[in-house]
Amino acid sequence: MTEGGKLRKGGVGAMMDEYERAAADLSAILRRISDEEFERARDLETMDEDCRSVQTILHHVVRAGYGYASYVREAYGDEPNRPDVPLGKRLEYLGRLDAMLAFTSATLEDKWELPYEEITAVKMQVRWGPVYDLEQLLEHAIVHVLRHRRQIERFLTEPRFAGKT
């Protein structure tokens, strides 16, 4: 949403609004858990270091968000300017999510109302394999946040992850 709380216009604007909504849901979880819950290793069996704790998941989500925006910047001939994101504390990630979304919003600023033909015309080769158009990449970014929010919710509620017996 824009600073005044109004929904953006256009298909790209709608996807950015939904991206922000997904991130707001994730931020709400961060606000209600403790620092200990944030940092505790939850999945001791995973081979994916990005999915071991709420902290590592948030680090991964923020870094990936910058990566998605950087793909878009490169596709349009701009410098990616992807910032380095060190591992941080729980409350730092509230600001880091906001900063990542602001970076993405700035990337898309003149693209809110692109016609569908232009949205699907831009192609981006992503490091994990497929070639995405702008719509596919933004939808992937949104769902990425949603999937990891769900994973965190499971970490906090399921006995095998929550440390409950």
Sequence and secondary structure as in RCSB ss.txt:
>XXXX:A:sequence
MTEGGKLRKGGVGAMMDEYERAAADLSAILRRISDEEFERARDLETMDEDCRSVQTILHHVVRAGYGYASYVREA
YGDEPNRPDVPLGKRLEYLGRLDAMLAFTSATLEDKWELPYEEITAVKMQVRWGPVYDLEQLLEHAIVHVLRHRR
QIERFLTEPRFAGKT
>XXXX:A:secstr
  TTS    HHHHHHHHHHHHHHHHHHHHHHHS HHHHHSB  SS S GGGSBHHHHHHHHHHHHHHHHHHHHHH
TT            TTHHHHHHHHHHHHHHHHHTT TT  HHHHHH EEE TTS EEEHHHHHHHHHHHHHHHHH
HHHHHHHSHHHHT  
